[in-house]
Amino acid sequence: MTMVPRWSERLLAAVFTLEAAVAVTGYAVVAGLLVLDVALREIWGTSIYGAQRMSVYIMIVTGFLGLGLAAAKGRHLRPRFADGLIPSTLASAATRLGDLLMAAVLLVFAWIGIRFVLDAHEFGDMARVIDIPLWYLHLVVPYAFVATALRYALFALYPSLRPEEVSAE
């Protein structure tokens, strides 16, 4: 059994805490913004300029953060139809291999995300309403894939870090 370095546990906990705080804050801001926007519209006939668009931007960021949060808690959906095909003696090795493959796939997605950010930067795309370069918001794409790939790589290296899978049943 491989000894789990303390830094890996602290890193995963810190990343989870940061992502969860940003996601919870994002959801709270979206809820508050939309409730206030509807209330203003219904009561005083006015609204918050760009509330819906800002909410969409925030939801995109929180949604991408959810990728890592789900991985950290063992809540990713996966097909279970092939579970019985692998002998129980090889299950641990298959899980580690799956984690490595997942890390590799996520790194490919991260590279695509980096290209996505660079293209938005090159084209000068702007986020309407909040008037900032769109690539700022796009940074969450490669971040989410790299952070989740890091989790899976650590799960493969140190299987005891891997959370128990939560069944959707």
C-alpha positions in Angstrom: 0.0 0.0 0.0 1.4 3.4 -1.0 1.8 6.0 1.7 -0.3 9.1 0.8 1.7 12.3 1.1 0.1 14.8 3.4 0.5 17.6 0.7 -1.8 15.7 -1.6 -4.6 15.5 0.9 -4.2 19.2 1.8 -4.1 20.2 -1.8 -7.3 18.3 -2.7 -9.1 19.7 0.4 -8.0 23.3 -0.4 -9.0 23.1 -4.0 -12.4 21.5 -3.0 -13.0 24.2 -0.4 -12.1 27.1 -2.9 -14.2 25.6 -5.7 -17.2 24.9 -3.4 -17.0 28.5 -1.9 -17.0 30.0 -5.4 -19.8 27.8 -6.6 -22.0 28.4 -3.6 -21.3 32.1 -3.9 -22.2 32.0 -7.6 -25.5 30.2 -7.0 -26.4 32.6 -4.2 -25.6 35.6 -6.4 -27.6 34.2 -9.3 -30.6 33.5 -7.0 -30.4 36.9 -5.4 -29.9 38.7 -8.7 -32.9 37.0 -10.4 -35.2 37.3 -7.4 -34.4 41.0 -7.1 -34.7 41.5 -10.9 -38.2 39.8 -10.9 -39.3 41.8 -7.8 -38.2 45.1 -9.3 -40.0 44.3 -12.6 -43.2 43.2 -10.9 -43.4 45.9 -8.2 -41.8 49.0 -9.9 -41.8 48.1 -13.6 -38.1 48.3 -13.9 -35.3 45.7 -13.9 -31.6 45.2 -13.4 -29.8 45.8 -16.7 -28.3 42.5 -17.9 -29.4 40.4 -14.9 -30.2 37.4 -17.0 -27.0 37.5 -19.0 -24.9 38.0 -15.9 -26.7 35.0 -14.3 -25.9 32.9 -17.4 -22.2 33.8 -17.1 -22.1 33.0 -13.4 -23.9 29.7 -14.0 -21.4 28.7 -16.7 -18.6 29.3 -14.2 -20.3 27.4 -11.4 -21.3 24.6 -13.8 -17.7 24.0 -14.8 -16.6 24.1 -11.2 -19.1 21.3 -10.6 -17.0 19.0 -12.7 -14.3 18.9 -10.1 -16.7 19.0 -7.1 -18.4 15.9 -8.5 -15.1 14.1 -8.9 -14.0 15.0 -5.4 -17.1 13.4 -3.9 -17.4 10.3 -6.2 -20.5 11.6 -7.8 -19.7 11.3 -11.5 -22.1 9.3 -13.6 -20.6 6.3 -15.3 -21.8 3.3 -17.1 -22.0 0.3 -14.8 -22.9 -2.3 -17.4 -19.4 -3.6 -17.7 -18.7 -3.8 -13.9 -19.1 -7.6 -13.9 -16.8 -8.2 -16.8 -13.6 -7.4 -14.8 -12.6 -10.0 -12.3 -12.6 -8.7 -8.7 -8.8 -9.5 -8.5 -8.2 -6.9 -11.2 -10.8 -4.3 -10.1 -8.2 -2.2 -8.2 -5.9 -2.1 -11.2 -8.8 -1.4 -13.6 -9.9 1.5 -11.4 -6.4 3.0 -11.3 -6.1 2.6 -15.1 -9.6 4.3 -15.5 -8.4 7.2 -13.3 -5.3 7.6 -15.4 -7.3 7.5 -18.6 -9.8 10.0 -17.2 -6.9 12.3 -16.3 -5.5 12.0 -19.8 -8.8 12.7 -21.4 -9.4 15.7 -19.2 -5.9 17.1 -20.1 -6.9 16.8 -23.7 -10.0 18.8 -23.0 -7.9 21.3 -21.0 -5.7 21.8 -24.1 -8.8 22.4 -26.2 -10.0 24.8 -23.5 -6.7 26.7 -23.6 -7.2 27.0 -27.4 -10.7 28.3 -26.8 -9.4 31.0 -24.4 -6.6 32.0 -26.8 -9.1 32.3 -29.7 -11.4 34.4 -27.6 -8.5 36.6 -26.7 -7.2 36.8 -30.3 -10.7 37.7 -31.6 -11.3 40.3 -28.9 -14.6 38.8 -28.0 -16.4 40.8 -25.3 -18.9 39.7 -22.7 -21.9 41.8 -23.4 -23.6 43.7 -20.5 -20.6 43.4 -18.1 -18.2 44.7 -20.8 -15.2 42.6 -20.1 -13.2 40.4 -22.4 -14.9 37.1 -22.7 -11.7 35.1 -22.4 -11.7 36.1 -18.7 -14.8 34.0 -18.2 -13.5 31.2 -20.5 -10.5 30.7 -18.2 -12.8 28.5 -16.1 -12.8 25.9 -18.9 -9.2 24.9 -18.9 -9.0 25.4 -15.1 -11.8 23.0 -14.4 -10.4 20.3 -16.7 -6.8 20.7 -15.3 -8.1 20.7 -11.7 -10.2 17.6 -12.3 -7.4 15.8 -14.2 -5.1 16.5 -11.2 -7.7 14.9 -8.9 -7.9 11.8 -11.1 -4.1 11.6 -11.4 -3.8 11.7 -7.6 -6.6 9.1 -7.3 -4.5 6.8 -9.6 -1.3 7.4 -7.7 -2.9 7.1 -4.3 -6.0 5.0 -4.4 -6.9 5.8 -0.8 -7.6 9.4 -1.8 -10.3 8.2 -4.2 -13.8 8.9 -2.8 -16.3 6.1 -2.5 -18.6 6.2 -5.5 -22.1 7.4 -4.8 -24.8 5.5 -6.7 -27.5 7.4 -8.5 -30.1 4.8 -7.3 
